[in-house]
Amino acid sequence: MNDESKWVLGQYNLADPEYIGDLPDNKICLVDVNQISQLPADLDTNRIVGIVDHHALQSSTVVVDEPIRIDIRPVGSAYTIVASYYGSANKPMSEDVAGILMSAIIWDTLNLNSPTTTELDKMILSCLARQSNTKDVNTYADAMFKAKANGFNNFDDDEVVRADTKVSDLCGHTLVWATVETTDPSSMMARKQALSDSMKKLKTEKDAKYAFLSIVGIVNLNTNLILISEDEMEVAIEAFKSQVSTDKELVLNIGNLVSRKKDFIPTVQAAICGDDE
């Protein structure tokens, strides 16, 4: 379990969730995911009965034999949708459940600073803050983000690049995108060569055409891309209309773009696929 999850559970005196291991033979609802590439390889997708998500439907979307319940909305967090169910059903919500959902929305939206943030996210977060008796959401968010940064600093390089990774198919090309969202981007940039080497291993492991690592500073809302080869450099320059830094590690600063879902992958997809996307 990652450090920010441990921190959040500690705020509400909750025990760590039980590790399931092999999934039991029962029905499954996917939350915050709809891509087959992000599911366990041995999962029978016909056990899936629902999807609650805020990501786009792409070429590797889950396919099932029977109709299922799907709720995908253009909001900043899937947990905004989950929280809305309590209101729709007029069901009471405990303080700790409100706190967990609030924390998830804060993280997904970078405390409402992500370009994916909607008015619904803001309204639901405000309600959850009151329900969880959170006096100052910004102070709470800062502490949670610091726990995340501390966790990354304790990871080895392979763990860093695998902590938050998405695999996508872009017009027949496999794309791997790893991201590090941290209050301490300088500590990650100091490791850029080692992280680049780990990304090269991940690229080979996933048999990918392209692999990018984004280091997102969530205080100043600024992002650096680590480009591991000429292939990534050419695509990034075309996509973001920027130039790499003068060092030999191929670093591209893309300014205040911070969202993999809205800023990074769609922009790179346009550069790779052009009219074929």
C-alpha positions, -999 to 999 in steps of 0.1 A, spaced: 0 0 0 13 34 -9 22 60 17 -6 85 11 -32 57 15 -16 47 48 -17 83 59 -54 87 50 -64 55 68 -45 67 98 -65 100 99 -97 79 105 -82 51 126 -90 26 99 -72 -7 95 -54 -16 63 -77 -33 39 -73 -71 36 -52 -83 6 -74 -104 -16 -48 -121 -37 -66 -143 -63 -100 -127 -70 -128 -148 -56 -154 -162 -80 -180 -135 -76 -193 -104 -94 -171 -74 -99 -177 -37 -104 -148 -17 -118 -142 17 -103 -118 43 -119 -108 19 -147 -123 5 -179 -93 -7 -198 -85 -44 -201 -48 -36 -201 -51 -23 -165 -68 -54 -151 -53 -87 -138 -45 -109 -168 -65 -139 -155 -97 -119 -148 -128 -133 -166 -143 -101 -178 -178 -117 -179 -178 -115 -141 -179 -77 -145 -214 -63 -138 -206 -26 -136 -182 2 -144 -179 35 -126 -153 57 -142 -143 91 -155 -118 80 -182 -124 79 -219 -135 47 -237 -105 37 -259 -95 7 -280 -88 -16 -251 -120 -9 -232 -135 -40 -214 -158 -61 -236 -184 -84 -220 -210 -108 -233 -240 -94 -214 -253 -59 -208 -239 -43 -176 -245 -11 -157 -220 16 -168 -217 51 -153 -189 71 -170 -190 109 -166 -167 137 -175 -157 147 -140 -123 150 -122 -127 119 -101 -146 86 -102 -151 90 -65 -172 121 -71 -196 97 -89 -195 72 -60 -202 99 -35 -232 112 -55 -248 78 -52 -253 84 -14 -272 116 -22 -293 100 -49 -303 71 -26 -307 94 4 -284 72 23 -264 84 54 -226 85 51 -203 79 80 -175 103 88 -147 79 78 -164 70 45 -167 107 37 -131 113 46 -119 84 23 -140 97 -6 -128 133 0 -92 122 0 -96 104 -33 -112 134 -50 -85 157 -36 -58 134 -50 -75 129 -84 -81 166 -89 -49 179 -73 -71 195 -47 -94 209 -74 -64 224 -94 -64 198 -122 -80 209 -156 -103 179 -153 -120 194 -122 -157 202 -127 -183 221 -106 -197 188 -95 -163 178 -80 -161 210 -61 -197 207 -48 -192 170 -37 -158 178 -21 -173 206 -1 -201 183 11 -176 155 20 -154 180 39 -184 189 61 -195 153 66 -159 143 76 -155 172 99 -125 184 80 -119 220 91 -94 231 64 -93 211 32 -61 228 19 -42 220 51 -54 184 49 -45 182 12 -10 196 18 -3 169 44 -16 141 22 6 153 -7 36 154 15 30 118 26 29 109 -11 62 127 -18 79 110 12 67 77 -2 83 83 -36 116 93 -19 116 59 -2 110 40 -34 137 25 -56 137 37 -92 117 7 -106 91 13 -79 88 50 -88 81 44 -125 56 16 -118 37 33 -90 13 51 -114 15 38 -149 -10 36 -177 -7 15 -209 -26 26 -239 -30 17 -275 -26 46 -299 -35 38 -335 -17 4 -332 12 17 -311 16 7 -274 22 37 -252 34 35 -216 29 67 -195 43 68 -159 37 98 -138 50 111 -105 29 137 -88 48 152 -59 54 182 -37 92 176 -41 99 174 -79 135 184 -74 142 151 -56 128 131 -85 147 152 -111 179 146 -93 173 109 -101 164 115 -137 191 93 -152 183 63 -130 145 68 -136 152 70 -173 170 36 -171 140 21 -153 116 35 -179 137 18 -206 132 -15 -188 95 -9 -185 92 0 -221 109 -33 -231 88 -52 -206 55 -38 -221 68 -41 -257 59 -5 -262 67 19 -290 68 49 -267 73 54 -230 71 87 -211 77 97 -175 61 129 -163 73 145 -131 45 168 -119 51 194 -92 17 197 -76 25 228 -56 37 250 -85 17 230 -111 46 225 -134 57 193 -153 89 179 -167 90 150 -191 118 125 -190 124 114 -226 143 81 -229 151 80 -266 149 99 -298 115 84 -305 100 100 -275 119 132 -281 105 136 -316 69 130 -306 71 152 -275 86 182 -295 59 178 -321 31 174 -295 41 201 -271 59 225 -295 88 228 -271 125 220 -271 144 197 -248 168 210 -223 205 213 -232 216 185 -209 220 150 -223 192 134 -203 165 147 -226 143 167 -203 113 186 -217 95 211 -196 58 214 -206 49 242 -182 16 240 -163 2 210 -181 -5 185 -153 -31 160 -163 -22 127 -180 -59 122 -189 -65 156 -204 -32 172 -211 -6 145 -218 -20 115 -236 -45 133 -259 -18 157 -271 7 129 -277 -20 109 -294 -26 137 -319 11 139 -327 14 101 -332 -19 93 -349 -27 125 -368 -58 120 -389 -59 83 -380 -68 88 -343 
